[in-house]
Amino acid sequence: MARYSRITGTGSYLPPRRMTNADLAAELATKGIETSDAWIVERTGIHARHFAAPDVTSSDLGVEAAKNALQAAGLQASDIDLIIVATSTPDMVFPSVACIVQNKLGIAGCPAFDMQAVCSGFVYALTVADAMIKTGSATKALVIGAEVFSRILDFSDRTTCVLFGDGAGAVVLEASETPGILASDLHADGKHVGILCVPGHVSGGQVLGQPLLQMDGPAVFKLAVGVLESAARATLAKANLTDADIDWLIPHQANIRIMQSTAKKLKMPLEKLIVTVDQHGNTSAASIPLALDASVRSGKVKKGDTLMLEGVGGGFTWGAVLLNY
């Protein structure tokens, strides 16, 4: 009998501190940086984002999202036999956020590791978890996207610091006799490393290089729209489905213009596009599971719906997952 994987629970968590564009503009003004709600909304579609308190880590956010996903799936943490955390903002150089989450959930023994593909991280992690379940290496997996991107922002650069927020999303992925994840398609092209990166590292007890995010916005935009369409179409082809079979498009929540352009290329009405970037900002690897959980809990996404998840991020990485929810 064929073995598949299905999402059986979703969860998310946002830190309590909500920063509207007006709040952020006022804070930046004290540093001599000029921006406004209108400027941010026009370029990005973002109205607000959440920032974690200084002592709150990615693992803290991830644990809360995981608990909500476990509750939705009707499981205990002890039922989990695989943990994958997608993050670019780990608690420490090592060990992994996944191992720290595992400990905070009070479990031990199962494999736990991080996935580093920046904003595509959750799509990568979900694909790996699906493969491990299909091969019998796992039965019940926690797949988490968790980020504290506020820690790596250059608040003297208004073109990037207004884009990002903190948060976490999670899903429980379980072995199933019926297909849940239908197909996926992952890619990377390292020649684009320089257009979106944090080019710093730790050496000899010091930070070498630039430990803050750098981005060539126009280059990212141009690349993102093209690769998101190609990944979505490749994934549909693997599943022998077409654009018309997608009930909901849940892309990485980076910029409303990128998201809408992708939907149009897939001939999808904008009503089928799940949007949370307006309230969350870009939460990198957390953005897709955050959007998924929000759409499930609001009643938009229902059991049996076909979802296209897709992400693009630094690396440059990109990919898509098609699933039956």
N, C-alpha and C positions, 0 to 999 in steps of 0.2 A: 504494500500500500504506500502510495506517495505521501511524503511528509512536507507540510507547508508551514508558514508562520502567519499569524494574524495579530493585529493590535487589539488588545482586550481592555485596555485602560489608558486614559490620558490624564496628565496633570501639569500644572504650571505654578510658578511663584514669581511675584514681582516684589522687589524691596519697597517698603512703605513710602519712601521719599519720592514724590512725583514732581518733576520739574517741567512746567509749561515753557513754551517758547519765551513768554514774557519774563518768567522767572530767570531763565538762562540768560536772556538779553541783559537783564538788570545786573546779574552777576558778572557777566563779561564786561559790562560798561565800567565796572570798578577797576578793570585791568586795562582800560583804554581800547577795548575791542568793540566795534560797533556792529550790531545786527538787530533784527526785528522779527516779530512773529510773521509779518507779511513776507519778508525776504526768505525765511526758512520754509514756510508753507508752499510758496510758489515754486521753489526748487526741489523740494523733497516730499511734500505732503505730510510732513511730521508736525504735530501740534504739541506733543508732550513725550517725555520719556521718564524712566525711573532710575535713580542712582542709589547704589548700595552704600550703607554707612561704612566708615573707614575700616572697621574691624570685621566686616562681613566678607566672606570669601565665596568663590565659585562653588565650593563644596557645600557651603551653608545653603545657598540658593538651590543647588541640585538636590539636596536631601529633602527639602520641602516639596519640590516638584515631584520627586520620586514617591514620597508618602501619599500625595494626592492621586498619583497614577495607580499606586498599589490599592488604595481604597476603592478607586473606580473599577479596578479589575477584580475586587473581592479577594485579594491575596494578602499574605503576610510577607514581610521582608525575608523571612526564613525560607520562603518558597522559591526565591530567585536563585538561579544557578549561572548567571552571566550578567556582568555590569560593564557597559561601555559608556564613557562620558566624552562627548565632543566639546572641546574647549580650546581657546587660544589664550586664556587668562587663568592659568593654573594657580593653585594656592602657593606652590613652591616649585623649584626646579625639578625635584623628584622627592617622593614618589608621586604617582599619578593621582589626579583628583578622584578617579574611580576607586582607588584603594582607600582614600580618605572617606569617601561617601560610604563605601562598604562598612568601614569601622563605625561611622556615625549611625548607620542603620542597624548596627548590632549583629551583623552576620559575618561569617568567615568561610574560607575554603573555595568559593567559586572564583573563576577567573575574573579579573577586573583590570581594565586598561583604558587609556585615553586615546581619542582619535583627533589628530591635528590636521584639519583641512579648512580651517578658518570658517567662513560663512557657509561652506558646503559640508561642514563637519557632520551635521545630523544626518544628511542623506548618505554620506559615507558610512556612518556608524550603523544606521538602519540596515544598509545593504550587507554589512559584515555580520550583524546579528542574525539576519535572515539566513545567510549562508551557513552559519554555525548551527542554527536550529535545523535546517534542512538536512545537514549531515549527521545530526544526532549528537553534536557536541554540547548542545544546550537545549533546554525545554521551555524555560521561562526566563526571559531576559529583561533587564531594565536598560533602556536606551535614553540617555539624558543629554540635553544641550544646556550648558550653563556658562554664563559669561559675566565678568565685571569689567566691561570695556572702558568704563569711566576712568580706570586706573592707568590706561595707556593713551589717553587723549591729550593732544597738545591744545590747551585752552587759549593759546595765542593765535590759533589758526581757525578762523570761523568757518572755513569751508569743510572742515572735518569734525570739529568738536560738537557741532549742533546735530550730527547725524546719529550718534550712538547712544545706547542705553544699556542697562544691566537687567538680568533676569534669567530664568531657567524654565525649561519645559521638559517633559519626560513622557515616555510611553512604556507600557508593558507589552512585550511581544512574546506570544506563546505558540508552541507547536500546535498544529491543527491538521485535520484530515481534509479540510477544504481550503482552497487558495485564498490568502489574504494579500500578501505582497505578490503582485503579478509579474513585475519585471523591474529592472533598474539599469542605469547606464551611468558609469563614472568616467571622468577624464581629468587630466591635468596637463599643463604646459608651463614648465619652469622658466621659459624665456621671458615670461611676464612677471617675474618675481618683483621687479622694481616698481611696478605701478601701484601696488598696495602691499605695504609691509611695515613691520616694526624692526628696523635693522640694528638691533642692539643685542648684546649678550653679556653674561657674567664671566669674568676672568680675574683670577687672583684677588677676589673679594671686591672687585669694582665692576661697574657697568661700563662696557665698552660700546661705542657707537651710540646711536640714537634710540632710546627706549620708548619713544612715542610714535604713534601711528602716522604714517606718511601715505598720501594717496594722490594719484593723478586722476581726478574725477572724470574728465572727458574720455580718457583712455579706458577706464573701467566701464563706463556707461556703454561705449561703443562695443566693447568685447562682450559684455554681459548679455545684451539683448540677443546677439547672434548665437552664443553657445547655449543659452537657456532654451531657445527654440529647437536647436539641433538635438539636444539631449532629450527633450520631451518627445520629439518625433521618433527618435531611435528607440526610446522606451515603449512607445505605443506600438511600433513595428514588432518588437520582441514579443509583445502580448497579443499580436494580431487584432489590435483595436485601432480606432481612429479618434480624431479630435472630438467628434460628436459623442463619444462614449464617456468623456470626462464630465462628472457632475460638478466637481469643484477643483479649481486650480489654487494650490497653496504654495506660493513661491517664497523664497527668502525675502524677508521684509527689509529691503535696503532703501528703496526709493520708489515712490508711487509711479513715476514716469517709466522706470524700467519694467515694473510689474504690469502696467497697463499696455506697454508696447509688446510685451511677451504674450499677453492674453490676446491681443489683436492679431498677432502673427499666427496664433493657434486657432484663430477664428472663433474665439470664445467671447460671449457677451460679458461685459464688465460686472454684471450681477453675479456671475459665477466665480469671480475673483475674490478670495478671502483677503481682507485688508486689516491689519492691526498696526502697521507701521505708523499710522497717525497717532496712536496712543503709546506705543512702545519704543518708537525709533528703531534703529538697526541694532538688534541684540545678537548679531553674528550667529553662532551655532545654535543659539536658543530660539531664534526667531521662528523657525518652522514649527517646532513642537509647541511654542507659545501660541501661535496662530491656530494650530490644529486643536489644541485644548479649548481655546476661546470659542472656536466655531462648533465644537462638539457640545460644550456646555450651554451655548446660546440656542441650541436646537437646529442650527443651520445644517450641519453635517449629521446625517442619520445612518443607522446601520444599513448596509447594502450599497451605500454611495460609493462611486469610483472616484478616487482622489489622485491628483497629480501633484506630488511634492517635488520641488526643484530648487537648487541653490547654486550660487556662484560666489567664489571668494578668493582671497589671496593665495598665490601659489604658482600660477593661477589654477584653481580647481573648479570643477563644475560637475553637476550630475542631477539625475532625476530618479524618482521612485514612483511607480504606479501601483496603487493598492485598492483592494476592495475593503471598505471599512465595515 
